[in-house]
Amino acid sequence: MRDLHVKTRILPPQKSRNRVKRERKPINWRPFITWGMRIVFGVVVVAVVGIGGYEGYRFASQYEMAVLQVEAIEVSKLRHLTRGEVVELTGVRPGDSMLSLRLSRIGEQLSKNPWVETVQVRRYFPHTLSVAVVEREPVAVVNMGFLYYMDAKGEVFKPLTQGDSLNFPVITGIAEEDLARDPKGTKELLTGAVALMDILKKGRHFTLADVSEIHIDKGFGLTLFTADGGVPVRLGKEGYDTKLARFAMVYGELKEQLVAVEYIDCDYQDKIIVKKG
């Protein structure tokens, strides 16, 4: 008898003859564990050494080991400050612990002195502290109501006190308010005056010694005042080399007549105007 439902019967799945069962390889954890232990060991060693060193430093600083005490304070050559002033500013005394010295703090303390431009503080074991100071050098006195020294960089750095030398050219026209309100612009004006002084130092017939005052005017520029008679010599804002060279050619003749001169105007390209009073 024929089976009319043969197409609807479901056959069982056939197994693939080429399928190969693969086995997973076990992970070798040994190298990872070894490196991990080495890293942990290294961190522990560094921590122990660091803590031990710090504690040893604290201990030695606290009890001031006799073999590491300050016995000598060396100070570089000075022009304006004295060795005693520098040593006092360091705050260090013989017998202090070398390990307890705070070199950066000593340097900051020294830098507060207006004469000190730069300072280097070094410690040489077992017993020496070395202080190397570079002092500022005044090139002019700035009159701002009070008198201040100014260095070659245009830095107004120190009010004059009793005993300070006045044997410098005087710069006028700058007020303390100018420095506070526009320090950069004011410093540019002062460095311009320094540049003019450098030109005058190289002069032969009219030099810095012939000048008593340099006046700064923000609008006009620079005006010199002669040491002999206090006659204003107007220079303006630029071309000082050329203007001073031209003025030097007639200065010899004018020198004997300065008493009768009201002002001299050199702020021209090709002439000098002498105004007599």
C-alpha positions in Angstrom: 0.0 0.0 0.0 1.3 3.4 -1.0 2.2 5.9 1.7 0.6 9.2 0.6 2.4 11.2 3.4 6.0 10.4 2.5 6.9 14.1 1.7 5.8 15.3 5.1 8.0 13.1 7.2 11.0 14.7 8.9 14.3 13.1 8.6 16.8 13.1 11.5 19.8 15.5 11.1 22.9 14.0 9.6 26.2 14.4 11.5 29.0 16.1 9.6 31.7 13.7 8.8 34.5 16.5 8.6 33.7 18.2 11.9 36.7 17.9 14.3 36.4 18.6 17.9 39.0 21.1 19.1 40.4 21.2 22.7 41.1 24.6 24.4 44.7 25.1 25.6 45.1 26.0 29.3 46.4 29.6 30.0 49.9 29.8 31.5 49.5 32.3 34.3 53.0 31.8 35.6 54.7 34.7 33.7 52.0 37.1 34.7 52.3 36.1 38.3 56.1 36.4 38.2 56.1 39.9 36.7 53.3 41.0 39.0 55.3 39.9 42.0 58.4 41.7 40.7 56.5 45.0 40.2 55.0 44.8 43.7 58.4 44.0 45.2 59.9 47.0 43.4 57.3 49.4 44.6 57.8 48.2 48.2 61.5 48.6 47.9 61.2 52.2 46.6 58.7 53.1 49.3 60.8 51.7 52.0 63.9 53.5 50.8 62.1 56.8 50.3 60.4 56.7 53.8 63.7 55.6 55.4 65.6 58.4 53.7 63.0 61.0 54.7 62.8 59.8 58.3 66.6 59.8 58.5 66.8 63.3 57.1 64.2 64.5 59.7 66.1 62.8 62.5 69.4 64.2 61.5 67.9 67.7 61.0 66.1 67.6 64.4 69.1 66.6 66.4 71.7 68.6 64.5 74.4 66.2 64.0 77.6 67.7 65.2 79.5 66.6 62.1 77.1 68.5 59.8 77.0 72.0 61.4 77.7 75.3 59.7 81.2 76.5 60.4 81.9 78.9 57.5 79.7 81.3 55.4 81.4 82.4 52.2 80.2 85.6 50.6 81.2 86.8 47.1 82.9 90.2 46.6 80.6 93.2 47.2 80.5 96.8 46.3 77.5 98.3 48.1 76.5 95.8 50.7 78.8 94.5 53.5 79.6 90.9 54.3 77.9 91.4 57.7 74.7 92.6 56.1 74.6 89.6 53.7 75.2 87.1 56.5 72.6 88.8 58.7 70.1 88.5 55.8 70.7 84.8 55.5 69.6 84.3 59.1 72.2 81.5 59.4 74.5 81.2 62.4 77.6 79.1 63.0 76.5 75.9 64.6 73.2 75.6 62.6 72.5 72.3 61.0 73.6 72.0 57.4 70.7 69.7 56.7 68.1 72.1 58.1 69.1 75.0 55.8 66.4 76.0 53.4 68.4 77.4 50.5 65.5 78.7 48.5 64.1 80.6 51.5 67.6 82.1 52.2 67.7 83.2 48.6 64.3 84.8 48.8 65.2 86.7 51.9 68.4 88.1 50.3 66.5 89.1 47.1 64.3 91.5 49.2 67.3 93.8 49.6 67.2 96.4 46.8 70.9 96.1 46.1 70.6 92.4 45.2 69.9 91.7 41.6 70.6 88.0 41.6 71.8 85.6 44.3 72.9 81.9 44.4 73.0 80.0 47.7 74.9 76.7 47.8 75.6 74.2 50.5 79.0 72.4 50.6 79.2 69.6 53.0 80.3 69.2 55.7 80.5 72.8 57.0 80.2 75.6 54.4 77.4 77.8 53.1 78.2 79.8 50.0 76.4 83.0 49.0 77.1 84.6 45.6 75.4 88.0 45.2 75.3 90.1 42.0 74.5 93.7 43.0 72.7 96.4 41.0 74.8 99.3 39.8 73.1 102.8 39.8 73.6 104.8 36.6 71.3 107.7 37.4 69.1 109.2 40.1 65.4 109.6 39.3 63.6 112.5 41.0 60.0 111.4 41.6 59.4 113.7 44.6 61.9 111.4 46.4 65.2 110.4 44.9 65.7 106.8 43.6 68.6 105.0 42.1 68.1 103.5 38.6 70.2 100.8 37.0 71.3 100.3 33.4 68.1 98.3 32.7 65.9 101.2 33.6 64.9 99.6 36.9 64.1 102.1 39.7 65.3 100.0 42.5 66.2 101.9 45.7 65.3 105.2 47.5 68.3 107.2 48.4 69.2 107.3 52.1 71.8 109.1 54.1 75.2 108.3 52.8 74.2 107.3 49.3 76.1 109.0 46.6 74.5 111.8 44.5 77.2 111.8 41.9 74.9 110.7 39.0 72.9 112.4 36.3 69.4 113.3 37.5 66.3 112.2 35.5 63.1 114.2 35.9 59.7 114.1 34.4 58.6 110.7 35.8 56.3 110.4 38.8 55.6 107.5 41.1 52.1 107.4 39.7 53.5 106.8 36.2 55.4 103.7 37.5 52.3 102.4 39.2 49.9 103.1 36.4 52.0 102.2 33.4 55.2 100.4 34.5 56.0 99.0 31.0 55.7 102.3 29.2 57.5 104.2 32.0 60.4 101.7 31.9 60.7 102.2 28.1 61.0 106.0 28.7 63.7 105.4 31.3 65.7 102.9 29.1 65.6 105.6 26.4 67.3 108.0 28.8 69.8 105.2 29.6 70.5 104.9 25.8 71.1 108.6 25.6 73.5 108.5 28.5 75.4 105.7 26.7 75.8 107.9 23.6 77.0 110.8 25.8 79.6 108.6 27.5 81.2 108.0 24.1 81.2 111.8 23.2 84.4 113.8 23.0 83.3 117.4 22.9 80.0 117.1 24.8 79.9 114.2 27.2 77.8 112.9 30.1 80.0 114.9 32.5 78.6 118.1 30.8 75.0 117.1 31.6 73.3 117.7 35.0 69.8 116.6 34.2 67.8 114.6 31.6 64.1 115.6 31.5 61.6 113.1 30.0 58.5 114.5 28.4 56.1 111.9 27.1 55.0 114.1 24.2 58.2 115.8 23.2 60.9 113.4 24.2 64.2 114.1 25.9 65.8 117.4 26.9 69.2 117.7 28.5 70.3 120.4 30.9 73.9 121.5 30.7 76.0 121.2 33.9 77.3 124.6 33.2 74.5 127.2 33.4 71.6 124.6 33.4 70.7 125.5 29.7 68.1 123.1 28.2 69.1 121.3 25.0 66.1 119.9 23.3 66.6 116.6 21.5 63.1 115.2 20.9 62.4 111.5 20.5 65.0 110.0 18.1 68.2 110.5 16.2 70.2 111.3 19.3 73.5 110.2 17.7 73.2 112.7 14.8 71.8 115.5 16.9 74.4 115.3 19.6 77.2 115.0 17.0 76.0 118.2 15.4 75.6 120.0 18.8 79.1 118.9 19.8 80.5 120.8 16.8 79.2 124.1 18.2 79.4 123.4 21.9 82.9 124.7 22.2 81.9 128.1 20.9 78.6 128.2 22.9 80.2 127.1 26.1 81.5 130.6 27.0 78.1 132.1 26.1 75.8 129.7 28.0 75.0 132.2 30.7 73.2 134.3 28.0 71.4 131.4 26.4 67.8 130.6 27.1 67.6 127.3 25.3 69.1 125.3 22.4 66.9 123.3 20.1 68.5 120.4 18.3 65.3 118.7 17.3 65.8 119.4 13.6 67.4 117.5 10.8 69.8 120.1 9.5 70.1 123.0 12.0 70.4 124.1 15.6 68.4 127.0 17.0 70.1 128.9 19.9 67.7 131.1 21.7 69.4 133.9 23.7 67.6 135.4 26.6 
